[in-house]
Amino acid sequence: MRIAVLADAHGNLLALQAVLADLRAASPDLIVNLGDLATGPFDPAGSADAQMALGCPTVAGNHERNLLEGDDTSSSVAFARPLLSTAHLRWIESLPETLQLADGDVIACHGSPAGGDLDYLLEDVSSGRPVLASENAIRPRLQGIGPATLVLCGHTHMPRVVQLGPVLVVNPGSIGMPAYTDDGAVPHAVETGAPHARYAVVTRGPRNAWSAELRAVAYDWDRAARQAATHGQPAVARWTATGRT
């Protein structure tokens, strides 16, 4: 079984189109989308249309929840909401928080299976920068996955592949936003260091073991950055063009 894993498009249609063109060569049996779909100063409606058209298993991220709850504290959510149609919002409302796939062998979530859509499953940001969390910190966040051997997560925009006993955890990184800052309870910055659009391909091989390939796809990120700048988000424009904060 071969699964293409998408996450955190954040309305960046140009990046999403590049990823979709690239993954056709991978010929996946399944595409899974991990949320934060359309909120960003790019093309929210066009991005939502493209992701709806995939017809693939999709989970809601924290930005989908914020859209539905009317939370305008995020500038990305505030920008996107008036540009999204009733059909877009109905689709978003239909999305689950988590999914079980492949007869329960695969769990898909946005944040973590146990902690919800704001939880950082693999990262420790207490220093202000993301580092790999300890196994003791990660394991409680995996509670409730049952017999699954593959967990797919997004939210942090940080591409990672981590093995914990029989369970492989894969974060594909962000399609549309390769860096960001968060001024919440623990202020931190996430940087991938490159502006490429990210996704992953996971493959189940002999003895049902999973392999993972993290992909970084070139596209016209300067054009995407200009969209963000035109829409009044110079910081997002810088993140988009450089992968740095």
KEVO-648079 format. One record per residue (C-alpha): residue number from 1; residue in three letters; x, y, z. Coordinates in Angstrom, 1 decimal. Each point is the difference from the previous one (the first is absolute). Layout:
BEGIN
n;res;c1;c2;c3
NUM;Ala;X;Y;Z
...
end
This chain:
BEGIN
n;res;c1;c2;c3
1;Met;0.0;0.0;0.0
2;Arg;1.3;3.4;-1.0
3;Ile;-1.4;3.2;1.7
4;Ala;0.6;3.6;-1.0
5;Val;-0.2;2.2;3.1
6;Leu;-1.0;3.7;-0.2
7;Ala;-0.2;2.5;2.7
8;Asp;-0.2;3.8;0.8
9;Ala;-0.7;1.4;-3.5
10;His;-1.2;3.2;1.7
11;Gly;-1.7;1.2;-3.2
12;Asn;3.2;0.0;-2.1
13;Leu;-1.4;-1.3;-3.2
14;Leu;3.3;0.5;-2.0
15;Ala;1.8;-2.3;2.5
16;Leu;-2.9;-2.5;0.0
17;Gln;-0.1;-0.2;-3.8
18;Ala;3.8;-0.8;0.0
19;Val;-0.5;-2.7;2.5
20;Leu;-2.9;-1.6;-1.8
21;Ala;2.0;0.0;-3.2
22;Asp;2.9;-1.6;1.7
23;Leu;-1.9;-2.7;1.8
24;Arg;-1.6;-1.3;-3.2
25;Ala;3.4;-1.6;-0.8
26;Ala;-0.1;-1.7;3.4
27;Ser;-3.3;-1.8;-1.1
28;Pro;-1.3;-0.2;3.6
29;Asp;-2.8;-2.4;0.9
30;Leu;-1.4;2.6;2.3
31;Ile;0.3;3.7;0.8
32;Val;-0.5;1.2;3.6
33;Asn;-0.3;3.7;0.9
34;Leu;0.7;1.0;3.6
35;Gly;-1.7;3.4;0.2
36;Asp;0.7;3.8;0.2
37;Leu;-1.3;0.1;-3.5
38;Ala;-0.9;3.5;-1.2
39;Thr;1.0;2.6;2.5
40;Gly;2.8;2.2;-1.2
41;Pro;0.5;3.2;-2.0
42;Phe;0.2;-1.8;-3.3
43;Asp;-3.1;-1.5;-1.8
44;Pro;-2.3;-1.5;2.7
45;Ala;-2.9;-0.8;-2.4
46;Gly;2.2;-1.4;-2.7
47;Ser;1.9;-2.1;2.4
48;Ala;-3.2;-1.3;1.6
49;Asp;-1.4;-0.9;-3.4
50;Ala;3.1;-2.0;-0.9
51;Gln;0.0;-1.9;3.2
52;Met;-3.7;-0.7;-0.1
53;Ala;0.5;-1.4;-3.6
54;Leu;2.5;-2.5;1.3
55;Gly;-2.9;-1.8;1.8
56;Cys;2.6;-1.5;2.4
57;Pro;-0.2;-0.8;3.7
58;Thr;0.5;3.4;1.7
59;Val;0.1;1.0;3.7
60;Ala;-0.7;3.5;1.4
61;Gly;2.8;2.0;1.5
62;Asn;-0.1;2.8;2.6
63;His;-0.5;2.5;-2.8
64;Glu;-3.2;-1.8;-1.2
65;Arg;-1.2;0.1;3.6
66;Asn;0.7;3.7;0.2
67;Leu;-1.8;0.6;-3.2
68;Leu;-3.1;-1.7;1.2
69;Glu;0.1;1.5;3.5
70;Gly;0.4;3.5;-1.4
71;Asp;3.4;0.6;1.7
72;Asp;1.6;3.0;-1.7
73;Thr;3.1;0.1;2.2
74;Ser;2.0;-1.5;-2.9
75;Ser;0.5;2.4;-2.8
76;Ser;0.1;-3.0;-2.4
77;Val;-3.4;-1.1;1.1
78;Ala;-1.4;3.5;-0.1
79;Phe;1.3;0.5;-3.6
80;Ala;-1.3;-3.4;-1.2
81;Arg;-3.5;0.0;1.5
82;Pro;-1.7;2.5;-2.3
83;Leu;1.5;-1.6;-3.1
84;Leu;-1.3;-3.4;0.8
85;Ser;-3.4;-1.1;-1.3
86;Thr;-2.8;-1.7;1.8
87;Ala;1.0;-3.2;-1.8
88;His;3.5;0.3;1.2
89;Leu;-1.1;0.5;3.6
90;Arg;-2.4;-2.9;-0.1
91;Trp;2.8;-2.2;-1.3
92;Ile;2.2;1.2;2.9
93;Glu;-2.8;-0.6;2.5
94;Ser;-0.2;-3.6;-1.2
95;Leu;3.6;-0.9;0.7
96;Pro;1.0;-2.2;2.9
97;Glu;2.7;0.8;2.6
98;Thr;1.7;-3.4;-0.6
99;Leu;-0.3;-2.9;-2.4
100;Gln;0.8;-3.7;0.1
101;Leu;1.1;-1.4;-3.3
102;Ala;1.3;-3.3;-1.4
103;Asp;-2.1;-2.1;2.4
104;Gly;1.2;2.0;3.0
105;Asp;3.7;-0.3;-0.8
106;Val;0.3;3.7;-0.9
107;Ile;-1.1;2.9;2.2
108;Ala;-0.3;3.5;-1.6
109;Cys;-0.2;3.1;2.2
110;His;1.0;3.7;-0.1
111;Gly;1.7;0.5;3.3
112;Ser;0.1;-3.3;2.0
113;Pro;-2.3;-2.9;0.5
114;Ala;-0.4;0.6;3.8
115;Gly;0.5;3.8;0.3
116;Gly;-2.0;1.5;-2.8
117;Asp;0.6;2.4;-2.8
118;Leu;2.3;2.4;1.9
119;Asp;2.3;-2.7;1.4
120;Tyr;3.6;-0.3;-1.3
121;Leu;0.4;-3.7;-0.3
122;Leu;3.8;-0.2;-0.8
123;Glu;1.3;3.4;1.0
124;Asp;1.2;1.7;3.1
125;Val;0.0;3.8;-0.4
126;Ser;0.9;1.0;3.6
127;Ser;3.3;1.5;-1.3
128;Gly;-1.8;2.2;-2.5
129;Arg;1.0;-2.3;-2.9
130;Pro;-1.4;-3.5;-0.8
131;Val;2.2;-3.0;1.0
132;Leu;-1.0;-3.6;0.0
133;Ala;-1.9;-0.8;3.2
134;Ser;1.1;-2.9;2.2
135;Glu;-1.7;-3.4;-0.4
136;Asn;-1.5;0.4;3.5
137;Ala;-1.6;3.3;-1.1
138;Ile;-1.3;-1.5;-3.3
139;Arg;-1.5;-3.3;1.2
140;Pro;-2.9;1.5;2.0
141;Arg;-1.0;2.0;-3.1
142;Leu;-0.5;-3.3;-1.9
143;Gln;-2.5;-1.4;2.5
144;Gly;-3.1;-1.4;-1.7
145;Ile;1.6;-1.1;-3.3
146;Gly;-0.7;-3.7;0.7
147;Pro;1.8;-2.4;-2.3
148;Ala;1.1;2.7;-2.5
149;Thr;3.6;-0.2;-1.2
150;Leu;-0.1;3.4;-1.9
151;Val;-1.0;3.4;1.4
152;Leu;-0.2;2.9;-2.4
153;Cys;0.0;3.5;1.5
154;Gly;0.4;3.6;-1.0
155;His;-0.4;3.4;1.7
156;Thr;3.7;0.8;0.8
157;His;1.0;0.3;-3.7
158;Met;3.2;-1.8;0.9
159;Pro;0.7;-3.1;-2.2
160;Arg;1.0;-2.9;2.2
161;Val;0.0;-3.8;0.1
162;Val;0.2;-1.6;3.4
163;Gln;-0.1;-3.6;1.1
164;Leu;-1.3;-1.0;3.4
165;Gly;0.0;-3.7;0.5
166;Pro;-2.4;-1.5;-2.6
167;Val;-1.5;3.5;-0.9
168;Leu;1.4;2.2;-2.7
169;Val;-1.1;3.7;0.3
170;Val;0.2;2.2;-3.1
171;Asn;-0.5;3.7;-0.3
172;Pro;0.2;1.0;-3.7
173;Gly;0.7;3.7;0.7
174;Ser;-2.1;2.8;-1.5
175;Ile;-1.0;0.3;-3.6
176;Gly;-0.5;3.7;0.2
177;Met;1.8;1.6;2.9
178;Pro;3.6;-1.1;0.6
179;Ala;0.5;2.3;3.1
180;Tyr;-2.0;1.8;2.6
181;Thr;0.1;1.6;3.4
182;Asp;-2.4;-0.7;2.9
183;Asp;-0.4;2.5;2.8
184;Gly;-2.1;-2.3;2.2
185;Ala;0.7;-1.3;3.5
186;Val;3.5;-1.1;-1.1
187;Pro;1.1;2.5;-2.8
188;His;2.0;-1.8;-2.6
189;Ala;1.1;0.0;-3.7
190;Val;-0.1;-2.9;-2.4
191;Glu;2.3;0.1;-3.1
192;Thr;0.7;-2.7;-2.5
193;Gly;2.7;2.1;-1.7
194;Ala;-1.4;-0.4;-3.5
195;Pro;-3.1;1.3;-1.8
196;His;-0.9;-3.3;-1.6
197;Ala;-3.5;-1.5;0.2
198;Arg;0.1;-3.1;2.2
199;Tyr;-1.8;-3.3;0.0
200;Ala;0.8;-3.6;0.7
201;Val;-0.5;-3.4;-1.5
202;Val;-0.2;-3.0;2.3
203;Thr;0.1;-3.6;-1.2
204;Arg;-0.8;-3.3;1.7
205;Gly;2.5;-2.6;-0.9
206;Pro;1.1;-3.5;1.0
207;Arg;-1.2;-1.1;3.5
208;Asn;-2.4;3.0;-0.1
209;Ala;2.8;2.4;0.9
210;Trp;-0.5;3.6;-1.1
211;Ser;2.6;2.1;-1.9
212;Ala;-0.3;3.7;-0.3
213;Glu;1.3;2.5;-2.6
214;Leu;-0.1;3.7;0.8
215;Arg;-0.3;2.1;-3.2
216;Ala;0.9;3.7;-0.6
217;Val;-1.5;1.3;-3.2
218;Ala;1.2;3.2;-1.8
219;Tyr;-2.6;2.4;-1.2
220;Asp;-0.4;3.7;-0.6
221;Trp;0.3;1.0;3.6
222;Asp;0.8;3.6;-0.9
223;Arg;-3.4;0.3;-1.6
224;Ala;-1.7;-1.5;3.1
225;Ala;2.0;2.5;2.1
226;Arg;-1.3;2.8;-2.1
227;Gln;-3.5;-1.1;0.7
228;Ala;0.6;0.1;3.7
229;Ala;1.6;3.4;-0.2
230;Thr;-2.9;1.3;-2.1
231;His;-2.4;-1.2;2.6
232;Gly;1.7;1.9;2.7
233;Gln;2.1;-2.8;1.6
234;Pro;3.7;0.9;-0.5
235;Ala;1.2;-2.5;2.6
236;Val;-1.8;-2.9;-1.7
237;Ala;1.5;1.2;-3.3
238;Arg;3.5;-0.2;1.5
239;Trp;-0.7;-3.5;1.5
240;Thr;-1.4;-1.2;-3.4
241;Ala;2.9;1.3;-2.0
242;Thr;2.8;-1.2;2.3
243;Gly;-1.2;-2.7;2.4
244;Arg;1.4;2.2;2.8
245;Thr;-1.5;2.4;2.5
end
